[in-house]
Amino acid sequence: MFTEEKKRLCQKVDALEAEMTRLSLALHARPELGNEEYEAMRLLTDASRMQGFHVTQGAAGLPTAFVAKRGDSGPKIAFLAEYDALPGLGHACGHNLIASMSFGAAAAFAALTTSQAQTYFIGCPAEETQGGKIALTNAGVFDAFDAVFIIHPSDETTLGGTSLASHPLCVRFHGREAHVASRSERGINALDALVLFYQGLQGLRLRFGEQALIAGIITAGGTAPNIVPALAEMKCTVRSLSSDYLEQQVLPAVRALATGIAEGTGATVTLEHYEPLFKELIQNTDLAAYFAENLRLLGEPVRQLPDNDAGGSTDVGNVSHVAPTLHPELSIGAGLTAHTPAFAQAAGSAAAQKRALIGAKAMAMSAWDICLQNTKRSLL
């Protein structure tokens, strides 16, 4: 139902349109890589202070993270900002729009619910690389929240689905260098061991089937063709729909394969996770129901995805394991593919800035639904 409160929230978002667009286009014009988003942080924190938020910078020891809060009682509701860009592509994932939508939703919601809710606008750096939300989650930043919202721009408006749990692995085989014309026992070929490992991964792919995704590239294989390689290295992406299954079944099998090959070839092997564990996304069904209804009120068509639909990995998954979380997608143009120049161009378009208003309104309205539900529970 389009209540008076929801109408006022939408009016407040409309009143913030100029500021939302300014922030989005400023981020778009000056893309910054993960953990280097100092200008983005300055813009967003300054804008938050102007809206009455108290800002703390450097959350979880991340220099470009921040937590902005307004309100001291009621349910804790967070709107998450991402603002890192991609090397050579700029904002080809639309993080400028994510920041803009969450800012608009947070500012509008806080302005109308100061005595009824605790509104948080949380700056989350380095989504594209180390996953800043993982550090924030581990530091307890998202503990005891009633709801966490973030919207990703896309080619279609969707609800539901999940993401792949991911724990990338670097595998290094260490042998013994020798001239290829010397007696064979003087050298241990690390590249031979790595090639056997690479081939062995095919067997693991067949073994796990659709339960896991395993792929990789050789990143080091020797220094000269006439020298037996003493070091060979491969970086692997290892993913699954379940972080528990990934950690307890898939990764142990990958490690066992590498260890067995090392023992059989006389090499040694080291395995290193070069990125933290990205957990699978758990979409909260109550938040999804609120959001779907509010999209309907706004006249925005939405497609419901199957629960196991997963196109990639995100550090929002880690957040969803400690707090009720919603991470829908909002269309900014048909036929777009993220991480492409065309997506970057669309993310800076005037049309996309208008679309961001819908995302901000839907989040703010859904946050209001949580407030109402919290009030009903307190009266019981």
N, C-alpha and C positions, 0 to 999 in steps of 0.2 A: 504493500500500500504506500502511495506517495504522500506521506504525512507532511504536516507543516514543517516539522524539524528537518526532514530530508530535503524539502524545498529550500529551506534556509541554508543548509549545507551546500547545495548545488549553487545557490546564489553567491555564497562566499567563495567557492572555487572559481566561479566566473569572474568575481572581483579580483582574484589573484592571477588571472590569465596573463596579464602583462609581465608580472614578476616570474611566473613559471616559464614563459617563453624566453624571457631575458636569460634566465639561468640555463635553460636547455641549449640555447644557441651559443652562449658564451662557452659552455663546456664543449660543444661541438666544434667551435672555431679553434679551440686550443686543446686538442686531445693530449692526455698525459697517461703514461704507462702505469701499471700497478705499483703501488708504494711510492710513486712519484707525483701523486695527484695533489700537490700543494695548493695550486691555484683553485682547483675544484673545491677542495676543502674550505679554502678561505671564502669563496663565493657562497657556498652553502651554509657555512656557519654564520657568516655575517647576515645572510637573509633570515636565518633562524632566529637570531637575536632580535632582529627587527620585528619579528612576529611574537616576541615575548617568551621565547624559549631560553632556558638556562643551558649553556653548552659546555661540555667537557671534552677536551681533545686528547688524542693519544690513547684511546681505549685499547686494552689488552696489549699495550706496548707497541701498537702500530702507529707510526707517526702521522699518517693521514686518515686515521679513523676518528670518529667523534660520536658522542651521544648527546642529543638535544632533548630536553624534557620540559613539559609544561603541564601543570596540574599536580596535586598532591594526594588525591584520594580517588577511589573508584577503581575500575578495572584498568590493567596495564595493557596498552595497545601500542604496537610499534609499526612504523612504516619505514621500510628499508630503502636506502639510496645506494646505488652503485654508480661509479663515475670513472673507472679506468677504461682506457682505450686499447686498441690493438696496434701492434707495430706495423707501420706502413699503410694501415687502413683507416686509422682514426676510429670514430664511433660507429664501426660496422656491426656492432651488437646493440646499439641504441641505448647505451647506459646513460647518455645525456637525458633521454626521455624517462628512464627509470627514476633518476634523481628528481626530475621535474614533477612527475606524477606523485611520488611519495611526499615531496615537499608540499605540493598543493593540498593533498589529502590531510597531511599532518597539521598544516597551518589552519585549514578550514575547520577541521574537527576540534582542534584545541581551542580555537576562538569561541566556539559555541558550547563547549563542555568543560570549561576550566574547573568547575566544582563537581563534576560528575565522573571524570575519567583522568587517568594519567597518560598523556600522549607523549610518545617518543618518536623522534625522527633520528634514525641511526645511520651514520655514514660508514659504509662497508667497502674498504679498498680492495684492490687486487683480486677481483673475482676471476679474471681471466688467467691468473697464474697460480699463486699459492693458496688462494681461497681465503680471503681475509675473515669471512664469517666463521671459518673453522677456529681460528684463534679467538675470535670474540665469543663463540660458543663455549670453548674450553675454559675461557676466563669467567664464565658465568653471566655474561652480559644479558643473555636471553632467558635466564631463569625466572620462573614465576610470572611469565607473561600470559595474559588471557588470549591474545591474538597477535599474530605477526603477518603483515601484508607486504607483498611486492608484486609488481606486474612487469612482465617482459614484453616489449614490442615484438610483433611477428607479422606474418602475412595473413593470419586468420585469428579471430577471437575464439579462444578455447578455454575450457575448464577441465580439470581432472588430469589423469596421467601421472607419471612419476619421472624419475631420472635414474640414471645408472650409477650405482656405487662404483667408485674408481680409486685405485691405489697404484699409480704408475711405478714401474720397477726398472732400475738400471742394473743390468747383468754384465759383469766384467770377468772374463777368463784371463788368467795370468799363466803364461808359459815360461819358456826359456829361449832367449834370442840366440841365433846361430846363423852362419852363412849357409845358404841352401846347398852349396856344394860340399859342405863338411859331412862327416858321418852323421846319419840321421839321429843317433841317440844323443848327440850333443845339443839338440834343440827340442823344445816342446812347443808345438804350434798352437797358440791360443786361438787363432782364427779357425783352425780345423775343429776345435772344441765348440766354438761359437756357431759354426755352420751346422754341426750336429744338433745343437740346442735349437737353432732356428727351425730345422727340419722336424725336430721332436715336438715343437709347438703345434704342428698340424694334428698330431695324434691327440693332444689335449683339446684342441678345438672340436674334434670329432667326439671325444669322450664327453665333454660338457654340453655340446650342442648349443641350443638357444639360451641355456642358463648362464653362459659366460661369453665375453668378447675378449679375445686375445690377439694382439697384433703388435708389430714392432719394426724397427729399422736398425741396421748396423751403423753405428756412429763412429767406430774406430776398428780398423782391421789390419794395421801394419803401417810401416813407414817406407819400405822399399821392396820391390818384388824379389830381390835376391837375399832378403833377410827373413828368417823364420820369425813371425810376429810373436812378441812376448806379451802383447796386450791386445785383446779384442773386446769390444764393448757393444752392447745393444740396449736400446731404450724400448721398453714395452709398455703398452697400455693394457691394463688388465681390469676388466669391468664385469659387473653382474647386477641383476635387479635387486639383490640383497647384499648389504654390507657384511652380514654374518656369514652368508654362504661364500662370499668373496674371500673373507679372512680365514675361514675354517676349512674350506674345501679347495677353492681354485688356486689361491696363492701357495698353499703348502704343496700342491701338485707341481706348480711351476718351479718352486725351490727344489723339490725332490728331483725333478728332471735335470736341473742345472748341476746339482751336487753329484748325481750319478754319472753324468757325462764328464765332469771334472775328474772323478775317481778313475774312470775308464781310460782317460787320455793322459793322465799324469799331470794335468793342469790343476790349478786351484781356481776357486770362483768366489767372488764377493757379490752380494746383492744389496742394493740400496734403494729405498723408496725416495725418489727425488721430489715428490709432492706428497702432502698429507692425504689421509683417507677422506675422500668425499663420499658421504653417505647418501643413500637413496632418498628421494623426496617423498614425504608422507603428506598428502593433501588432506586437510581437515574437512570432513564432510559437512559439519555445521556451517563453517565459514563459506564453503562452496555453495551451500543452499542459499545463504544470505546474498552472496555475490550474484548468483544466477538470477535471483528475483530482482535485484537492483539493476542489473543489466537490462532485464525486461522492462522495468520502469523507465529506463533511459532510452529504450527503443533500439538496443544493441543486440543483434543476433549472436548466438554463441553455440558452438559445437561441443558436446561432451565427449571427452576422450576416454578410451578404455583404461582401466586401472593400471595395466601393464605397459601402456604406451610410453616409451622413453626414447628420446632422440639424442640425449647427451648427458653430461654430468654438471652439477652445480653445487656450490657450497651452501645454498639455501637448504639442501637436504640435511645437513648437520643441524641447522637451526630447527628443522621440523621434528627432530628427535627429542627436543627438550621443550618445545612450545607449540601450541596449535598454530599452524602455518597455512597460508594460501599463496600460491604462486601461479596465477593464470597468465594467459597471453592475450595481448590486444592487437588487433590488426592495424597496421599503418600503411597498408597497400598490398594488393594482390600480387602473387608470383614472386615475392621477395625471398631471398635466402640469406640468413645471417652470415656474418664474416665475409661479406663481399662488398666491392665498391658501391654497387647499386643500393645495398642496405644502408651504407653510410650516408649516401646522398638522400635517401628517403628519411633517415632519422633527423636530418637538418631541414626538412621541407616545412613549409607553412601548414600543409595538410596534417603532418604528423603532430605539430604543436596543438592543433585543434583536437586531434584524437586523444592527446594526453589529458584533456579536460574530462573526457568520459572515464578514463581510468581513475583519475583523482576523485571524481564524484562517486564512482562505484565503491571505491575503498572507504571513503568517508561515510557513506551511507551504511555500508556493512559494519563499520565500527559502531555506528549508532545502534544498529540492531543488537550488537553485543551489550551495549549499555542498557538497553531495554531488558534484555534477558537477565543481566546481572541484577537489575532492580527487582524483577519478578522473583528471582531466587531469594533476595534479601527479605522479601515480604512473607515468605513461606514460614 
